[in-house]
Amino acid sequence: MEDKDLMELFHDVLEESIVFLYDKLHLKYFDLFFESAKNILEGEVQTDLSDEDIIALDKIYEPIRDLDLNVEQIRKALQAIVLRGFKEQQINNGNMTPDTIGMIFAYVVSKFEPKKRAVKILDPLAGAGNLLFTIINHLELDIDAYAVEHNQLMVNILKTLADLMNQPVNIYFQNTLNTKFSDMDFIVCDFDYSQVTDYKYFPYECIKHHLLSLKDEGVMIALIPNDFFDYDKDQTFKKEINQTCSIIGLIELPDEMFKIEKKSIVLIQKKVYENKKCLMVKLPSFSDAKSFNQALMQIETWFETNKIIKK
């Protein structure tokens, strides 16, 4: 069976289970998803139902009982389920970072880690975890993953996805600014909104707080709105960052990826450089293969020229 067919089968079984359970329990979509996941993970129906319903539900799970799926097939199937849940429960899709962005993040991480050693990666704004899982699945690294999320439903979704993928993640349910970590090789995050509270721009506060968690030469890779630097009118943020770190790159993403707010990826390394040339590149449309490959070559050349690989 083709990879796509396997993925669709897994998705369809989950969807069928959710529909079946809704008819019996009349719960919210994600509660039904959690029940379905629990049944699949346990290998038998754990939901409190009649004997007849248990037999029927068990028959729904039968096609995937011995299915050999890789983690990326499972992630893609689950992504569709979660997005459907967001729509059903009227939840902002911003909690789910698009796959394409996650793959670009993974590519950038690979440029810093060509030796394929063990690394620690933190997502301090994890949402449903798609950014972190996409990065993990597209890297040939031994990854110790950490995720912080303040929304209980998102934490439950993240944990369920991790369990279904058999992907260990250290999950922290709390305000990201109240967490403290150390010795992280990478911090990855998606600022899906720009929030100013008490005259403080949240992305700045979050970045300054979590840069402390990086080991020397560690790297933060963040998805930011294109007006990110407009809030630093007196250059205070940049001056504070430059005391211990360097903004070493800015990758502007194709306009077509975003309906409203255009975004870029900023690279910040915990190392002070003197006169280091910053990587500045705008990625063209993904449909323009020639121009896109030229942009990637520009990134490759920058890494090679600047010898930016972590020791």
C-alpha positions as CSV (number, residue, x, y, z in Angstrom):
1,M,0.0,0.0,0.0
2,E,1.3,3.5,-0.9
3,D,2.3,5.9,1.8
4,K,-0.6,8.2,1.0
5,D,-3.0,5.3,1.2
6,L,-1.7,4.3,4.5
7,M,-1.9,7.8,5.8
8,E,-5.5,8.2,4.5
9,L,-6.5,4.8,6.1
10,F,-5.2,5.9,9.5
11,H,-7.0,9.2,9.1
12,D,-10.3,7.6,8.0
13,V,-10.3,5.1,10.9
14,L,-9.8,7.9,13.4
15,E,-12.6,10.0,11.7
16,E,-14.9,7.0,11.7
17,S,-14.3,6.4,15.4
18,I,-15.0,10.0,16.2
19,V,-18.3,9.9,14.3
20,F,-19.3,6.6,15.9
21,L,-18.5,7.9,19.4
22,Y,-20.3,11.2,18.8
23,D,-23.5,9.2,18.1
24,K,-23.1,7.4,21.5
25,L,-21.6,10.1,23.7
26,H,-22.4,13.5,22.1
27,L,-19.1,15.0,23.3
28,K,-17.0,17.8,21.8
29,Y,-14.8,16.8,18.8
30,F,-11.5,16.8,20.7
31,D,-13.0,14.8,23.6
32,L,-14.0,12.2,21.0
33,F,-10.5,12.3,19.5
34,F,-8.9,11.7,22.9
35,E,-11.2,8.7,23.4
36,S,-10.4,7.3,20.0
37,A,-6.6,7.8,20.6
38,K,-6.8,6.1,24.0
39,N,-8.6,3.1,22.4
40,I,-6.0,2.8,19.6
41,L,-3.0,3.2,22.0
42,E,-4.4,0.6,24.4
43,G,-5.1,-1.9,21.6
44,E,-8.6,-2.4,22.9
45,V,-11.7,-0.3,23.5
46,Q,-11.4,1.6,26.8
47,T,-14.5,3.8,26.3
48,D,-17.5,2.9,28.5
49,L,-20.0,1.5,26.0
50,S,-22.4,-1.4,25.6
51,D,-20.9,-4.8,24.6
52,E,-22.5,-4.4,21.2
53,D,-20.9,-0.9,20.7
54,I,-17.5,-2.1,21.9
55,I,-17.6,-4.9,19.3
56,A,-18.6,-2.4,16.5
57,L,-15.9,0.1,17.5
58,D,-13.3,-2.6,17.8
59,K,-14.1,-3.5,14.2
60,I,-13.5,0.1,13.1
61,Y,-10.0,-0.1,14.5
62,E,-9.2,-3.5,13.0
63,P,-7.7,-2.2,9.7
64,I,-4.9,-0.2,11.5
65,R,-4.2,-2.7,14.3
66,D,-1.0,-4.1,12.7
67,L,-0.4,-1.2,10.3
68,D,3.2,-0.2,9.8
69,L,3.2,3.6,9.7
70,N,6.1,5.9,10.1
71,V,5.9,9.0,12.3
72,E,5.5,11.4,9.4
73,Q,2.6,9.5,8.0
74,I,0.9,9.5,11.4
75,R,1.7,13.3,11.9
76,K,0.1,14.2,8.5
77,A,-3.0,12.1,9.3
78,L,-3.3,13.6,12.7
79,Q,-2.8,17.1,11.4
80,A,-5.9,16.8,9.2
81,I,-7.9,15.5,12.3
82,V,-6.7,18.4,14.4
83,L,-7.5,21.0,11.8
84,R,-11.0,19.5,11.5
85,G,-11.3,19.8,15.3
86,F,-10.3,23.4,15.2
87,K,-13.0,24.1,12.7
88,E,-15.6,22.2,14.7
89,Q,-14.8,23.9,17.9
90,Q,-14.1,27.3,16.3
91,I,-10.4,27.4,17.4
92,N,-7.8,29.6,15.7
93,N,-5.7,27.7,13.2
94,G,-2.7,29.7,14.4
95,N,-2.1,26.9,16.9
96,M,-1.0,24.7,14.0
97,T,2.1,25.9,12.2
98,P,2.0,24.9,8.5
99,D,4.2,22.0,7.4
100,T,6.1,24.1,4.9
101,I,7.4,26.4,7.6
102,G,8.3,23.4,9.8
103,M,10.4,21.9,7.0
104,I,12.2,25.2,6.4
105,F,13.0,25.3,10.2
106,A,14.3,21.7,9.9
107,Y,16.5,22.7,6.9
108,V,18.0,25.6,8.9
109,V,18.7,23.4,11.9
110,S,20.4,20.9,9.6
111,K,22.8,23.7,8.4
112,F,24.0,24.2,12.0
113,E,24.2,20.5,12.8
114,P,25.8,18.5,10.0
115,K,27.5,16.1,12.4
116,K,24.1,14.5,13.3
117,R,24.8,14.5,17.0
118,A,22.3,14.5,19.9
119,V,20.6,17.9,20.4
120,K,18.1,19.5,22.8
121,I,15.3,21.5,21.1
122,L,12.7,23.7,22.9
123,D,9.5,25.1,21.5
124,P,8.3,27.6,24.1
125,L,5.0,28.4,22.3
126,A,4.2,24.9,21.2
127,G,0.4,25.1,20.5
128,A,-0.7,21.8,19.1
129,G,3.0,20.8,18.4
130,N,3.0,20.7,14.6
131,L,6.1,22.9,14.3
132,L,8.1,20.8,16.7
133,F,7.0,17.4,15.3
134,T,7.6,18.5,11.7
135,I,11.2,19.5,12.7
136,I,11.8,16.3,14.6
137,N,10.5,14.1,11.7
138,H,12.6,15.8,9.1
139,L,16.0,15.6,10.9
140,E,18.3,12.7,11.3
141,L,19.3,13.8,14.8
142,D,18.9,12.3,18.2
143,I,16.5,14.9,19.6
144,D,15.6,15.6,23.2
145,A,12.4,17.7,22.7
146,Y,10.8,20.2,25.1
147,A,7.5,22.0,24.7
148,V,5.8,24.7,26.7
149,E,2.1,25.6,26.2
150,H,-0.3,27.5,28.5
151,N,-3.6,26.3,27.0
152,Q,-4.9,23.0,28.5
153,L,-6.6,21.8,25.4
154,M,-3.5,22.4,23.3
155,V,-1.5,20.5,25.9
156,N,-3.9,17.6,25.7
157,I,-3.7,17.6,21.9
158,L,0.1,17.8,21.9
159,K,0.4,14.9,24.4
160,T,-2.0,12.8,22.4
161,L,-0.1,13.4,19.2
162,A,3.2,12.6,20.9
163,D,1.7,9.3,22.2
164,L,0.2,8.3,18.9
165,M,3.6,9.0,17.1
166,N,5.5,7.3,19.9
167,Q,7.5,10.6,20.0
168,P,8.8,11.4,23.5
169,V,8.4,15.1,24.3
170,N,8.9,16.8,27.7
171,I,5.7,18.9,27.9
172,Y,5.2,21.8,30.4
173,F,1.7,23.2,31.0
174,Q,2.4,26.8,32.1
175,N,3.0,30.4,31.1
176,T,6.1,30.4,28.9
177,L,7.6,33.4,30.7
178,N,7.5,31.5,33.9
179,T,9.6,28.6,32.6
180,K,13.4,28.2,32.9
181,F,15.6,25.9,30.9
182,S,19.3,25.5,30.3
183,D,21.7,24.1,27.7
184,M,19.3,24.1,24.8
185,D,20.9,23.7,21.4
186,F,17.9,25.2,19.6
187,I,14.8,27.1,20.4
188,V,12.1,27.2,17.8
189,C,8.9,29.1,17.9
190,D,6.1,30.6,15.9
191,F,4.7,34.0,17.0
192,D,1.3,33.6,15.5
193,Y,0.2,37.0,16.7
194,S,1.6,40.3,17.8
195,Q,0.6,41.3,21.3
196,V,1.4,44.5,23.1
197,T,0.6,44.5,26.9
198,D,1.6,47.1,29.4
199,Y,3.6,48.8,26.6
200,K,5.6,45.6,26.2
201,Y,5.8,43.7,22.9
202,F,5.3,40.0,23.7
203,P,7.7,38.6,21.1
204,Y,10.5,40.7,22.5
205,E,9.8,39.6,26.0
206,C,9.6,36.0,25.0
207,I,12.8,36.1,23.0
208,K,14.8,37.8,25.7
209,H,13.5,35.4,28.3
210,H,14.3,32.2,26.4
211,L,17.6,33.2,24.9
212,L,18.9,32.6,28.5
213,S,18.0,28.9,28.0
214,L,20.5,28.5,25.1
215,K,23.9,27.0,25.5
216,D,26.8,29.0,24.1
217,E,26.5,29.1,20.3
218,G,23.0,27.8,20.6
219,V,20.4,29.2,18.1
220,M,16.9,30.5,18.3
221,I,14.8,30.2,15.1
222,A,11.6,32.2,15.3
223,L,8.7,32.9,12.9
224,I,8.0,36.6,13.2
225,P,5.6,39.1,11.6
226,N,7.3,41.4,9.1
227,D,6.6,44.4,11.3
228,F,8.6,42.8,14.1
229,F,11.4,45.3,14.2
230,D,9.0,48.3,13.9
231,Y,8.3,48.0,17.7
232,D,12.0,48.5,18.5
233,K,11.9,52.3,17.7
234,D,14.7,53.2,20.1
235,Q,16.7,50.1,19.4
236,T,16.5,48.9,23.0
237,F,15.6,45.4,22.1
238,K,18.4,45.1,19.6
239,K,20.9,46.5,22.1
240,E,19.9,44.1,24.8
241,I,20.1,41.1,22.4
242,N,23.6,42.2,21.1
243,Q,25.1,42.0,24.6
244,T,25.2,38.2,24.5
245,C,23.8,37.2,21.1
246,S,23.8,38.2,17.4
247,I,21.0,38.4,15.0
248,I,22.6,36.4,12.2
249,G,19.8,35.9,9.7
250,L,16.5,37.0,8.3
251,I,14.6,34.8,5.8
252,E,11.5,36.5,4.4
253,L,8.9,33.9,3.4
254,P,6.9,34.0,0.1
255,D,3.9,36.4,0.3
256,E,1.6,33.7,-1.0
257,M,2.0,31.7,2.2
258,F,0.0,34.3,4.2
259,K,-3.4,35.9,3.6
260,I,-3.0,38.9,5.9
261,E,0.2,39.3,7.9
262,K,3.4,38.5,6.0
263,K,6.1,36.7,8.0
264,S,9.9,36.0,8.1
265,I,12.2,33.7,10.0
266,V,14.8,35.3,12.2
267,L,18.0,33.5,13.4
268,I,19.6,34.6,16.7
269,Q,22.8,32.9,17.9
270,K,24.1,33.0,21.5
271,K,27.5,34.3,20.3
272,V,28.7,37.9,19.8
273,Y,30.2,38.4,16.4
274,E,32.3,41.3,15.2
275,N,31.2,42.5,11.7
276,K,29.4,39.3,10.8
277,K,27.5,39.6,7.6
278,C,23.9,38.8,8.3
279,L,22.0,36.4,6.1
280,M,19.3,38.3,4.2
281,V,17.2,36.4,1.7
282,K,13.6,36.5,0.4
283,L,12.3,33.2,-0.6
284,P,10.3,33.4,-3.9
285,S,7.2,31.4,-4.7
286,F,7.5,27.7,-4.1
287,S,6.0,27.2,-7.6
288,D,9.1,29.0,-9.1
289,A,11.5,26.1,-8.8
290,K,14.5,27.8,-10.4
291,S,14.3,31.0,-8.3
292,F,13.6,29.0,-5.1
293,N,16.7,26.8,-5.7
294,Q,18.7,29.9,-6.3
295,A,17.6,31.3,-2.9
296,L,18.5,28.0,-1.2
297,M,22.0,28.2,-2.8
298,Q,22.3,31.7,-1.4
299,I,21.6,30.3,2.0
300,E,24.1,27.4,1.5
301,T,26.8,29.8,0.4
302,W,26.2,32.0,3.4
303,F,26.7,29.1,5.8
304,E,29.8,27.9,4.0
305,T,31.3,31.3,3.7
306,N,30.7,32.3,7.3
307,K,31.7,29.0,8.9
308,I,28.6,29.3,11.1
309,I,28.5,25.6,12.0
310,K,28.2,25.0,15.8
311,K,31.2,23.4,17.4
